[in-house]
Amino acid sequence: METTISSKGQIVLPAPLRERDRILAGQRFDIERLDEGHYLLKRQSPKGTHGMVDWLLACPEKDWFRTLPSESTDSL
């Protein structure tokens, strides 16, 4: 699969890879230089809040927790 580095130095992971590995916007990665032209990209583990939003949304008191709207980074 091929991708291009943007003028800001950003690399886009192609959609088939993101979908297959359930990679979502905002997830963090570590990158390691192995050799000239060879790099290793590793997704970081969540910081212990995995499932927190689902847990909050399951609160028995109606409308106690609401998700906040977020802006898209598509135009960056």
Backbone as CSV, one residue per row, in Angstrom:
resi,resn,N_x,N_y,N_z,CA_x,CA_y,CA_z,C_x,C_y,C_z
1,MET,0.835,-1.165,0.000,0.000,0.000,0.000,0.888,1.239,0.000
2,GLU,0.421,2.281,-0.621,1.215,3.500,-0.748,0.513,4.667,-0.062
3,THR,1.305,5.559,0.509,0.780,6.786,1.101,1.784,7.904,0.840
4,THR,1.403,9.134,1.121,2.255,10.289,0.856,2.401,11.119,2.126
5,ILE,3.557,11.722,2.306,3.776,12.619,3.428,3.306,14.011,3.011
6,SER,2.515,14.644,3.881,1.990,15.979,3.579,3.081,17.035,3.753
7,SER,2.760,18.261,3.354,3.704,19.365,3.528,3.969,19.657,5.003
8,LYS,3.089,19.187,5.885,3.270,19.348,7.328,4.021,18.162,7.943
9,GLY,4.443,17.205,7.114,5.163,16.046,7.619,4.262,14.954,8.150
10,GLN,2.975,15.008,7.839,2.021,14.017,8.328,1.911,12.865,7.346
11,ILE,1.765,11.666,7.893,1.576,10.463,7.080,0.160,9.965,7.322
12,VAL,-0.564,9.689,6.256,-1.926,9.173,6.362,-1.881,7.661,6.218
13,LEU,-2.479,6.961,7.190,-2.627,5.514,7.060,-3.828,5.262,6.154
14,PRO,-3.672,4.471,5.110,-4.788,4.216,4.207,-5.996,3.605,4.934
15,ALA,-7.189,3.964,4.475,-8.433,3.527,5.109,-8.515,2.013,5.317
16,PRO,-8.101,1.171,4.343,-8.212,-0.274,4.592,-7.418,-0.726,5.824
17,LEU,-6.266,-0.110,6.077,-5.484,-0.464,7.270,-6.178,0.023,8.535
18,ARG,-6.683,1.265,8.505,-7.380,1.801,9.683,-8.604,0.975,10.016
19,GLU,-9.357,0.602,9.006,-10.575,-0.188,9.238,-10.231,-1.574,9.769
20,ARG,-9.251,-2.222,9.164,-8.891,-3.590,9.565,-8.416,-3.646,11.014
21,ASP,-7.659,-2.622,11.441,-7.099,-2.619,12.795,-7.856,-1.715,13.763
22,ARG,-9.022,-1.215,13.340,-9.860,-0.353,14.163,-9.062,0.830,14.746
23,ILE,-8.345,1.521,13.877,-7.580,2.702,14.271,-8.497,3.913,14.138
24,LEU,-8.604,4.673,15.214,-9.500,5.819,15.250,-8.709,7.113,15.393
25,ALA,-9.334,8.207,14.987,-8.699,9.523,15.132,-8.363,9.769,16.594
26,GLY,-7.198,10.326,16.836,-6.779,10.642,18.194,-5.945,9.568,18.867
27,GLN,-5.918,8.358,18.293,-5.095,7.316,18.892,-3.632,7.678,18.703
28,ARG,-2.816,7.328,19.670,-1.409,7.722,19.659,-0.529,6.549,19.249
29,PHE,0.602,6.891,18.602,1.545,5.898,18.092,2.971,6.273,18.478
30,ASP,3.817,5.279,18.591,5.254,5.467,18.733,5.875,5.111,17.390
31,ILE,6.919,5.838,17.010,7.636,5.517,15.775,9.106,5.330,16.117
32,GLU,9.696,4.318,15.518,11.101,3.996,15.773,11.821,3.877,14.438
33,ARG,12.978,4.505,14.335,13.786,4.388,13.118,14.622,3.123,13.243
34,LEU,14.403,2.190,12.333,15.150,0.933,12.344,16.439,1.053,11.539
35,ASP,16.329,1.714,10.393,17.463,1.890,9.489,17.056,2.981,8.497
36,GLU,17.956,3.397,7.646,17.619,4.419,6.659,16.457,3.936,5.792
37,GLY,15.343,4.694,5.848,14.171,4.361,5.053,13.286,3.273,5.647
38,HIS,13.614,2.766,6.831,12.820,1.708,7.477,12.401,2.176,8.870
39,TYR,11.090,2.172,9.104,10.541,2.682,10.352,9.519,1.689,10.896
40,LEU,9.359,1.694,12.214,8.387,0.839,12.871,7.374,1.732,13.567
41,LEU,6.101,1.553,13.249,5.018,2.328,13.835,4.238,1.404,14.754
42,LYS,4.108,1.788,16.037,3.397,0.947,17.007,2.329,1.772,17.718
43,ARG,1.100,1.231,17.742,0.015,1.905,18.446,0.255,1.798,19.947
44,GLN,0.096,2.914,20.654,0.258,2.913,22.102,-0.976,2.305,22.757
45,SER,-0.774,1.692,23.893,-1.893,1.135,24.654,-2.706,2.271,25.258
46,PRO,-4.019,2.074,25.374,-4.834,3.107,26.025,-4.385,3.303,27.472
47,LYS,-4.593,4.481,28.009,-4.112,4.828,29.348,-5.118,4.505,30.446
48,GLY,-5.759,3.372,30.399,-6.640,2.965,31.483,-8.042,3.525,31.430
49,THR,-8.400,4.244,30.378,-9.754,4.779,30.274,-10.566,4.019,29.234
50,HIS,-10.021,2.912,28.765,-10.715,2.112,27.757,-12.090,1.697,28.284
51,GLY,-13.144,2.047,27.573,-14.498,1.701,27.983,-15.143,2.724,28.904
52,MET,-14.431,3.776,29.263,-14.956,4.768,30.197,-16.206,5.463,29.649
53,VAL,-16.199,5.849,28.379,-17.355,6.540,27.798,-18.576,5.625,27.802
54,ASP,-18.393,4.359,27.414,-19.520,3.422,27.445,-20.066,3.296,28.860
55,TRP,-19.178,3.245,29.849,-19.593,3.122,31.237,-20.392,4.357,31.663
56,LEU,-19.916,5.555,31.300,-20.625,6.782,31.647,-21.977,6.880,30.943
57,LEU,-22.022,6.459,29.683,-23.291,6.511,28.941,-24.316,5.541,29.511
58,ALA,-23.856,4.509,30.208,-24.756,3.521,30.801,-25.317,3.983,32.141
59,CYS,-25.003,5.179,32.577,-25.483,5.704,33.857,-27.005,5.657,33.885
60,PRO,-27.589,5.163,34.982,-29.055,5.046,35.038,-29.788,6.377,35.092
61,GLU,-29.128,7.459,35.486,-29.783,8.758,35.529,-29.767,9.378,34.134
62,LYS,-30.934,9.632,33.589,-31.063,10.114,32.216,-30.345,11.457,32.017
63,ASP,-29.610,11.552,30.920,-28.903,12.768,30.496,-27.850,13.256,31.493
64,TRP,-27.366,12.377,32.350,-26.328,12.768,33.298,-25.013,13.044,32.585
65,PHE,-24.714,12.239,31.578,-23.460,12.386,30.830,-23.794,12.613,29.370
66,ARG,-23.169,13.631,28.778,-23.353,13.903,27.356,-21.983,14.013,26.708
67,THR,-21.849,13.452,25.515,-20.588,13.590,24.792,-20.488,15.014,24.258
68,LEU,-19.281,15.526,24.164,-19.045,16.874,23.655,-18.815,16.815,22.150
69,PRO,-19.324,17.799,21.421,-19.029,17.826,19.990,-17.539,18.095,19.782
70,SER,-16.979,17.505,18.749,-15.564,17.754,18.463,-15.420,18.195,17.024
71,GLU,-14.373,18.936,16.802,-14.102,19.434,15.453,-13.299,18.411,14.677
72,SER,-13.494,18.380,13.395,-12.777,17.469,12.524,-11.371,17.998,12.249
73,THR,-10.434,17.103,12.067,-9.079,17.495,11.679,-8.845,17.249,10.182
74,ASP,-9.925,16.968,9.443,-9.797,16.669,8.019,-9.205,17.834,7.225
75,SER,-9.393,19.056,7.688,-8.927,20.206,6.930,-7.486,20.599,7.285
76,LEU,-6.862,19.868,8.196,-5.475,20.218,8.583,-4.495,19.895,7.494
